[in-house]
Each structure stands twice: as C-alpha cells, then as structure tokens.
Amino acid sequence: MREETFNILAFENAVTRLKAVLVRYAKDNKDECIRDAVVHRFEFTYLLH
C-alpha cells in the first residue's frame, strides 16, 4: 500500500482558483458555465483535502 502525502502547495493553488471563480459567480450568478466551474473547482479542492 502506498502512503499518500498532502501537498499543501497544490491545495493552496486549488483554493485560490476556487476563490477566483466564486468572485466571478458572485458578479454573474445566472451564467451556467461559471456555476459549473464553481462545482468543478470545489470538487477538485475537496479531493485534495
């Protein structure tokens, strides 16, 4: 079994990108593409945790 390590830099980058798309979504919450990006980046960030 391989032990996985937590990559703090990757997690910080993912959180930064999630925050950026949340700012865009707050400005235009009717755009489905931006909403999809929020969901995708959240899932990615969650999986890194």
Rosetta blueprint (number, residue, H / E / L):
1 M L
2 R L
3 E L
4 E L
5 T L
6 F L
7 N L
8 I H
9 L H
10 A H
11 F H
12 E H
13 N H
14 A H
15 V H
16 T H
17 R H
18 L H
19 K H
20 A H
21 V H
22 L H
23 V H
24 R H
25 Y H
26 A H
27 K H
28 D L
29 N L
30 K L
31 D L
32 E H
33 C H
34 I H
35 R H
36 D H
37 A H
38 V H
39 V H
40 H H
41 R H
42 F H
43 E H
44 F H
45 T H
46 Y H
47 L H
48 L H
49 H L
